[in-house]
């Protein structure tokens, strides 16, 4: 970890005083121009440190990097040299402009205004950088906090991502504005962050989603389909599906998808007719692929959401099952203000079959099935709902898919009573299915 550092208040005060005298300002006028209170300047004159926001405003006004006024305990400057790309354009060039004798005050102010416009563009780029960094930063702080709201010195993170002091504090403010981190323990010499309750919940929810196999396989299908669509739009001809892992589309909740997940997603998309390509015996799905017209339609009209695309012809009528809390087997059907077509085939009400399929799909994440079986159960639910909602449902298909679904529900790995409840309900709406265990 980097050594401790402290603010050199004397150097900061001297730099401010030199600029103030050069521009003929009083301390009160300087404070107003900077955007800090006059008492901040009084405390600084007495050798007291300003708060983080006031310090940032002061160094911006001076046009100098924050590192200039931080000194290590060993009396060496801290932080790495600031590159031209990272340096505030106004801070870098304003002193040079003011030092030129061929420019009057009006010319200098005009040029400074132009620089500020350019700087706004630079800040926008930095915000995009922060949007990439804030997620790993919050998780980094979470992993190193010795208590739920304990403070964490984040200079190691700054070093790893090549952030100078100013950028580090700006990243912390970015996270603070979103309610994920706080800086209550931070000082200018010892940058520290602490988790907020909201930030702690955000990390834990994110990691829970990251481990959910059904969410991961759904993300793999959507991400791969969208990536292949992008490749097609750019003129690529049957790109290698494995190359998908080199792009951000393959990142789910901050974690890169696995090749096996991509392979299974490729096989699923090919089976659904959304992609086609070159297949080999060693892989489940195409190793080179391209979107089909159906795949293009799925991306362009449904954002690559395969499940929604599969249900595109299904009207959202009928009761919706709400599964609350833990897997206790309780299912509540909200049938208020619902009108359904009373379509029956050989005494079987298709509306009831649709209800069963929706309950099945909604309950799958709670059943504790292995990821492959969970994905299969969701697929069966989609097929049952789509078939039962069609103009001429095929009863043989419904009973075959229903039997497969009941086989998964009766699996010994299903946890809780919910699997048995759903299996019994499926046997009621689709007579002739195998009896539940």
Buried (B, 14 or more C-beta within 10 A) or exposed (E): EEEBBBBBBEEBBEBBBEBBEEEEBEBEEBBEEBEBBBEBBEBBEEEEBBBBBBBBBBBBBBBBBBBBBBBBEEEEBBBBEBEEEBBBBBBBBBEEBBEEEEBEEEEBEEBBEEBEEEBEEBEEEBEEBBEEBBBEBBBBBBEBBEEEBEBBBBBEBBBEBEBBBBBBBBBBBBBBEBEBBBBEBBBBBEBBBBBBEEBBEBBEEBBEBBEBBBBBBBBBBBBBBBBBBBBBEEEEEBBBBBEBBEEEBBEBBEBEBEBEBBBBBBBBBBEBEBBBBEBEEEBBBBBBBBBBEBBBBBBEEBEBBBBEBBBEEBEEEBBBBEBEEEBEBEBEBEEEEEEBEEBEBEEBBBBBBBBBBBBBBBBBBBBBBEBEBBBBBBBBBBBBBBBBBEEEBEBEEBBBBBBBBBBBBBBEEBEBEBBBBBBBBBBEBBEEBBEBE
